[in-house]
Amino acid sequence: MSDDWPKDEIEKDDSIAALFSRLVDDAERFVRAEVRLYRANLFNSLTEARSAIIMLLASLLLAQSAVIALLVGLVVILRRPLGAVGATAIVVVGALVIAALLGGLAIGKIRRATDIKDKS
């Protein structure tokens, strides 16, 4: 049966298969190289941003310390008219109310941001 086909056609068929195989191999190498490039770029960006992230965390810790100092100051100021227990209770309840309001607002924003809108 192979005698029916001209020899040039058989070689062309083999070369097309070989070329296609090379194409697939080259495409795979290309994709792997692209993934390595994007990964290297990501790690480079993270390395550059590391000091900024550390400074941001330090500033958040300092802000938290300032809020704690403010709350302690409020307790000290309110201690005279309300007593130690009353001042502590007022400051704790006030802080919890503010935290609940901020948490509720944040949850609402997250729900709106992640809401899947039906496009029908």
N, C-alpha and C positions, 0 to 999 in steps of 0.2 A: 504494500500500500504506500509505503514511503517512496517507492519508485514512481508513483503517479505524480508526486509533487516535484517541481523543479528544485534543484539544490539551492538556488539563490533564495527561494521562498522560505525554505527551512532555516537557513542561516539568518534571514531577516526576522523570522519569528523568534529565534533564540536571542538575537540581539535586542529585539523589543522587550522580551522578558527580562533580559539582563539590565537594560536601561530602566525599565520600570522598577526592578528590584533596587537598583542604585538610587533611583528617585525616592523610593520609600525610605531607604537608609539615610539618605541626605536630609530628607524632611525630618526624620526622627532626630538626627544629630542637631539640626537647626533648632527644633523645638526645645531640646535639652539645653542647648547653648542659650536660648532666649530665657528659659527658666532660671538658669544660673546667673544670667545678667540681671534679671529683675530681683532675684534674691540678693545679689551683691549690692544692688542699688538700695534695696530696703534696709539691709544691715548698715550700709554707709549712712543712710538718713537717720537710722536709730542711734548710731554712734554720735553723729553730730547733734542730735536732739537730747542726748543723755544728760548733758550738763543743764540744759534748759528745764528738763523734767525734774532734776534734783532741786534746782532753784525754786521751781513751782511748788514742789512738795514742802520745802523749807518755809516758803512764804505762807502756805496753808497752815502749817503747824504753828507759825508765829501768830497768824490771825486767830487760830483756835485758842492759843494762850491768851491773847488780848481779850477775847470774848469771856473766857473764864475769869480773868482779872476784873472785867467789868461786872460780871455777876457777883463776884465776891465783894466788890466795892458797893454794889447795891445792897447786899445783905448787911454790910457794915453801916451804911447810911440809914437803912430802914430799921436797924436793930433798936435804936433809941425809942422811936415812937411805937413800934409794933412788938418789940421783944425779939429775942433770938429765934424762937420757933416761928413766930408770925412772919418775920422778915424772910427767913429761909423758905417758908411755905409759899409766900407771895412770889419770890424770885423763881422758885422751881416751877410753879404753875405757869407763870408768865413765859418762862423759857420753853416749857412744853407746848404751850399754845402756839407760840411763834414757830416752833419746830413742826407742829402738826400742820399749820397753815402752809409753810414752805414745802413740806412733804406732799400735801394734797395738790398744790400747784404743780410740783414737779411730776407727779404721777399723771395728772391731766395732760401736761405737755407731752409726756412720753407716749401716752395713749393716742393723742392726736398725731404725733409724728410717726407712729408705727401702725396706724390704722390703714388697712388695705381697702382702697376705694374700688367699688365695683364699677367697671366701665361699660355697663350695658345700657 
